[in-house]
Amino acid sequence: MPATHPLELAEILLLVVAYLPLRSLPPCARVSKAWYQACVPLIWGDIDLRKLPLSTALIQRHNHLVKKVNIVPMSSEYAALRFSNLDCIHLRSMYYVQDIDTTQFIMEHSTTIHLDLENLLSDLEPEFWDKLLGFHNLRHLTMSSIEIFGTNVDKFWQLYARLERIDIRVHRNIHSTLPPGEYPNIKRFGVKGLIVSNVPFFMDLMRKSPHLMSIDWRTTPPDEEGFIAGLSELLQANTLPDLEYLNTGTRHVDSDLFLRLVQNLPPRINTLIIGFSRDVFNLNFATLFQPHFSYFRVLEIGSAMDIKPPFAQLILSSCPLLEKLKAPHVDALIHLQPLVFDQLSKLTRLEELHMRGPGEFSNLGVAVDLRLLYGL
């Protein structure tokens, strides 16, 4: 009889989280020892200290397997834990930086590659920023609703110069003076949920980041046309030759400005997420799409309430390599048009479709694998 391994309650919960989507959960709480040894890295690789009742003793026995933790301001017993191979820390809903235990926990894990700080409504201590500057493995920083003041602003930019990816929603006081020099390490730049008033600042920041591969701009500057015009100038000057992913958020801009942006897209771009105003759909789509979008793998169109079937068919025919299409606001009759479905059937690489509407599209508010629907 093969050796077995009894699972503790916390491990069963972790097992459910890890394996239930795969429908391969073993039928009992005692599993073969060989199977357990094979799956235990998956069970313990990503733990959530916000929800699961994990004892510190159980965690400590597996601390070398933990790569990612999700935490909130934690109890002192959790804060005393140390993980030898931790890559990613997600700190959620820490509304005031009064929790010395939690900040100390972060500062003790210099192996961190990705740090996600959310909802810090007061600035971190200077010592915290000093410690982050010593995190030589840190490559990805996510900051949401954080205020940065005084000398910490300078430390933020020192850290920024070393990062490969940043996603920010921070206090506007960092949007004033950009330090001299370039930021050659930054490859992915995201701004979310922030009313950006200093568009020239961010244009200059992108100009000084020559190796940007991804711009994820999910915010609304007061000067939308200035933003699109500035981005078009950067693209026209070939300032961002490595750009592959562009999300301009929801835009309602002049059609000529949008056309200028599209015409200057770099050849490596394969993902475009952009909002259209209605007047854009009065353009000649054959002229607009076909020369530029033949290499797209992902296309997301938002805020366009009048995507008529001919336009939809033309978009689909212009993007033969599409793997994902998201058009959440479509014409009410689009699901009745056989030409649209005929064009969908020709997209042999298409795996996901996100649409809303009556009839056949009523259940497509979430991703649908088209290979199941259409036999692709």
PyMOL commands that set and color helices and strands:
alter all, ss='L'
color gray80, all
select helices_A, chain A and resi 9-22+33-45+56-61+63-65+76-79+100-107+126-133+151-160+172-174+199-207+224-236+255-263+278-282+285-289+309-318+334-336+338-346+359-363+370-374
alter helices_A, ss='H'
color red, helices_A
select strands_A, chain A and resi 4-6+30-32+46-48+68-71+88-91+114-118+140-146+165-170+188-192+214-218+245-249+271-275+298-302+324-327+352-355
alter strands_A, ss='S'
color yellow, strands_A
deselect
rebuild
show_as cartoon
